[in-house]
Amino acid sequence: MQYQFDKIIDRKNTNSVKWEPNVLKTMFGDEEMLPMWVADMDFKCPDPVVEALVKRAEHGIYGYADIDESYYEAIVDWNARRNNWQLDKSWIVFTPGVVPAVNYLVQTFCKTGDKVIIQNPVYYPFSMAINNNGAGIVLNPLKEEAGDYVMDYEDLEAKVKDPRVRMLILCSPHNPVGRVWRKEELERLGEICLANDVLVVADEIHSDLIMSGHQHTPFASISESFANNSITCVAPSKTFNLAGLQVSNIIIPNDKLRKEYQVTLENNAIRHPNTFGIVALEAAYTKGEPWLEAVLAYIEGNMDFIKKFVDERLPGVTFKKPEGTYLAWLDFRGLNMDQSSLEKWMQRDLKLALDEGYIFGSGGEGFERINAACPRSLIEEALGRIERGIKALNSK
Ligand SMILES: Cc1ncc(COP(=O)(O)O)c(C=O)c1O
């Protein structure tokens, strides 16, 4: 095999948020935890990216950088090829990270007291961005239906009627529940938002991580009116494991909205991209596709492995294979533990550093999010600990 995704690469002493012992001690109380929480991969990124970065590093001068045509072309070509989405390069606004972008977007389009809808359980920095920038959160919880998640349109229709609701943050694909929203689902949501003058911020950072049999639909690609009433956040960071390089792109087809966003960036002195970020993005989007196909197949294999293991060996736990993302959302409610006992059990007894479901907001209680972008042996180790833990609980 050309790629060695099974190989365990020691990430200690690389300032890794996920693996650094002092971070694990601070966050989870023990430096010997097996970390499968924060969403980055334990795989080396594609060789052409490493080669491009090494070449740039060898130049030895790392002064202020600017973006050139080839950067924009790489993004336009990638989206046309992978998602059948034809962007105009003038719509692309560089921003150093999707989370910073979501914060700047709330700053730009919400006044104090305005409200923003999120679909919980959902990526928790959305709530932080809303709260920290003076807006209020309105919940449009996802519904559990036949072991899966769907949007609650009746609830959404009711909530958008509040004139203070200005924005909806859509997570597409959805972290943590792993749904890849179908075009019809997005259409229904988009029509409701359009009719009620609610701006859609589509966080599509996971849009390249799609499992077989599913297809990502960029929200803005559905119609011109959706494009004009939306802002899409994309990045190569999840796709190619480049999160530490802080490069993301905010796609704003509507001229007026784009200008307003650019003023906020200006006011926050966000101007020059990271030198290495732009080099990595271009190499990844132009030469990283074979690696992406291979890593997706490996991750899907990990998901199948988890599914089989949970079904056969973890009584009280259920798991539905995600349609997208590399995040596995495991349901532990069948163990009948309250949230704090579940968390203590995971951390103190099993030494697993996972993302507790409750941090994603209501509806997440009783779940654990496992990052499956790692060598399969680590997943086997984690699930083995859970299996032994359940046996111990049942023998009490
Ligand atoms: C939905 C979602 N948005 C944004 C991010 C982080 O984006 P960035 O690192 O570009 O700030 C993540 C990371 O897990 C995510 O899951």
The ligand as a MOL file (V3000), in Angstrom:
LIG
                    3D

  0  0  0     0  0            999 V3000
M  V30 BEGIN CTAB
M  V30 COUNTS 16 16 0 0 0
M  V30 BEGIN ATOM
M  V30 1 C -17.8740 22.1670 12.1010 0
M  V30 2 C -16.5030 22.6990 12.3680 0
M  V30 3 N -16.2110 23.9680 12.0520 0
M  V30 4 C -14.9850 24.4950 12.2760 0
M  V30 5 C -13.9790 23.7330 12.8380 0
M  V30 6 C -12.6420 24.3370 13.1150 0
M  V30 7 O -12.2580 25.2040 12.1040 0
M  V30 8 P -10.9050 26.0100 12.1620 0
M  V30 9 O -9.8540 25.1080 12.7060 0
M  V30 10 O -10.6750 26.4220 10.7400 0
M  V30 11 O -11.1520 27.2000 13.0360 0
M  V30 12 C -14.2400 22.4000 13.1850 0
M  V30 13 C -13.2090 21.5890 13.8380 0
M  V30 14 O -13.4590 20.5620 14.3940 0
M  V30 15 C -15.5270 21.8720 12.9270 0
M  V30 16 O -15.8320 20.6070 13.2230 0
M  V30 END ATOM
M  V30 BEGIN BOND
M  V30 1 1 1 2
M  V30 2 1 2 3
M  V30 3 2 2 15
M  V30 4 2 3 4
M  V30 5 1 4 5
M  V30 6 1 5 6
M  V30 7 2 5 12
M  V30 8 1 6 7
M  V30 9 1 7 8
M  V30 10 2 8 9
M  V30 11 1 8 10
M  V30 12 1 8 11
M  V30 13 1 12 13
M  V30 14 1 12 15
M  V30 15 2 13 14
M  V30 16 1 15 16
M  V30 END BOND
M  V30 END CTAB
M  END
